[in-house]
Amino acid sequence: MAKIALLVGVSEYLPEFPVLPSAVKDVEAMKEVLGNSKMGGFDEIKVLKNSNRQKIEEAIYDLFADWNKDDVLVFYFSGHGVLSRKGNLFLATPQTRKGQRGIVTPTAVGASFLQSEMNDSFSERLVVILDCCYSGAFTKGMIAKGYEKIRYSSRIRR
């Protein structure tokens, strides 16, 4: 079982969005925890800081491609989350900008792209941590994968 993580932090933005100095620091802290053999014990941790949309999407593709059912895959994002006019979540990049109709979606990473790559993954142990505004919108349109009912009553002692 492999344990692989992709950590993305975006602190620098165009003037439309406030700078988030802590986002890159959060990624470094997460890397330290996941890389510690007594805590996370991850085999591979890729870190992207203030990367553009293409680099982030390619790294997401690589994260979820070609792994086995029992491999643990973690995606962590710290930065601005923004909603489109229809309420879809986008992860802002340093190039993300706003237009007359709201966010210019080709300048940000769509949550739908992340969901699609997750759905195509063979791994059934996928973890997504979004440290951004509107992260609750991420589950919009998601498909459950590897869902099993857990019978808690048999585990609870009275």
C-alpha positions in Angstrom: 0.0 0.0 0.0 1.5 3.3 -1.1 0.7 6.6 0.6 1.0 9.6 -1.8 0.1 13.2 -1.2 -0.2 16.3 -3.4 -0.1 19.6 -1.4 -1.0 22.8 -3.1 -0.6 26.2 -1.5 -1.4 29.5 -3.2 -0.5 32.7 -1.4 0.0 35.2 -4.2 -2.9 36.5 -6.3 -3.8 39.3 -8.7 -5.1 42.4 -7.0 -8.7 41.1 -7.1 -8.0 38.7 -4.3 -6.2 39.4 -1.0 -2.8 37.8 -0.5 -2.8 34.7 1.8 0.7 34.4 3.3 -0.3 31.5 5.5 -1.4 29.2 2.6 2.2 28.3 1.6 3.1 27.9 5.3 0.1 25.6 5.8 1.5 23.4 3.0 4.9 23.2 4.7 3.3 22.2 8.0 1.2 19.5 6.3 4.3 18.2 4.5 6.1 17.9 7.9 3.2 15.9 9.4 2.6 13.6 6.5 6.3 13.0 6.0 6.9 12.1 9.6 7.3 8.3 9.9 5.5 8.4 13.3 2.6 10.4 12.1 1.8 10.2 8.4 4.5 8.0 7.0 3.8 9.0 3.4 6.0 7.5 0.7 5.8 10.5 -1.7 4.8 14.1 -1.1 4.6 16.6 -4.0 4.4 20.2 -3.1 3.2 23.0 -5.4 3.5 26.6 -4.3 1.9 29.5 -6.2 1.6 27.3 -9.3 -0.5 28.0 -12.4 -3.6 26.1 -13.3 -1.9 23.8 -15.8 0.7 22.7 -13.4 -1.9 22.1 -10.7 -4.2 20.1 -13.0 -1.3 18.0 -14.3 -0.3 17.2 -10.7 -3.9 16.3 -9.8 -4.0 14.0 -12.9 -0.7 12.3 -11.8 -1.9 11.9 -8.2 -5.0 9.9 -9.1 -3.6 7.9 -12.1 -2.2 4.4 -12.0 -2.5 3.5 -8.3 -4.0 0.4 -6.7 -7.2 -0.1 -4.8 -5.6 0.1 -1.4 -3.2 3.0 -2.0 -3.9 6.1 0.0 -4.1 9.3 -2.1 -4.3 12.7 -0.4 -5.0 16.1 -2.1 -4.6 19.2 0.1 -5.3 22.7 -1.0 -4.7 25.9 0.9 -5.8 29.2 -0.8 -8.8 31.0 -2.1 -11.9 29.1 -3.1 -14.3 30.9 -5.3 -17.8 30.2 -6.7 -19.0 30.6 -10.2 -22.3 32.3 -10.9 -23.9 28.8 -10.8 -22.4 28.0 -7.5 -19.6 25.7 -8.7 -16.4 25.7 -6.7 -13.1 26.7 -8.2 -9.7 26.7 -6.6 -8.0 30.0 -7.3 -4.5 30.2 -8.8 -2.1 33.2 -8.9 -3.6 34.0 -12.4 -7.3 33.8 -11.3 -9.2 36.9 -12.2 -12.7 38.2 -12.2 -14.6 39.4 -15.2 -18.0 41.0 -15.8 -19.7 37.7 -15.2 -17.8 36.8 -12.1 -14.7 34.5 -12.0 -13.0 33.8 -15.3 -13.2 30.0 -14.9 -10.4 29.1 -17.2 -8.0 30.8 -14.8 -8.8 28.6 -11.9 -9.0 24.8 -11.1 -12.5 23.6 -11.2 -13.6 21.3 -8.4 -15.4 19.3 -11.1 -11.9 18.5 -12.6 -10.7 17.2 -9.3 -13.8 15.1 -8.8 -13.5 13.7 -12.3 -9.9 12.6 -11.7 -10.9 11.1 -8.3 -13.7 9.1 -10.0 -11.3 7.7 -12.6 -8.8 6.6 -9.9 -8.5 2.9 -9.1 -7.8 3.7 -5.4 -10.6 3.5 -3.0 -8.8 5.5 -0.3 -9.0 9.1 -1.4 -8.7 12.0 0.9 -9.4 15.6 0.0 -8.7 18.5 2.4 -9.7 21.9 1.1 -8.6 24.8 3.3 -10.5 27.5 1.4 -13.7 29.4 1.4 -16.8 27.6 0.0 -15.2 24.2 0.4 -18.6 22.8 1.3 -19.6 23.2 -2.4 -17.0 20.5 -3.3 -19.4 17.7 -2.8 -21.9 19.1 -5.3 -22.4 16.4 -7.9 -20.0 13.8 -6.4 -20.3 10.1 -6.8 -19.8 7.8 -3.8 -17.0 5.3 -4.4 -16.3 2.1 -2.4 -19.1 2.9 0.0 -19.9 0.2 2.5 -22.4 0.3 5.3 -21.0 0.1 8.7 -23.0 -1.6 11.5 -22.2 0.5 14.5 -24.7 -1.3 16.7 -22.6 -4.4 16.7 -19.5 -2.4 17.8 -21.2 -0.5 20.7 -21.2 -2.1 24.1 -24.1 -1.3 26.4 
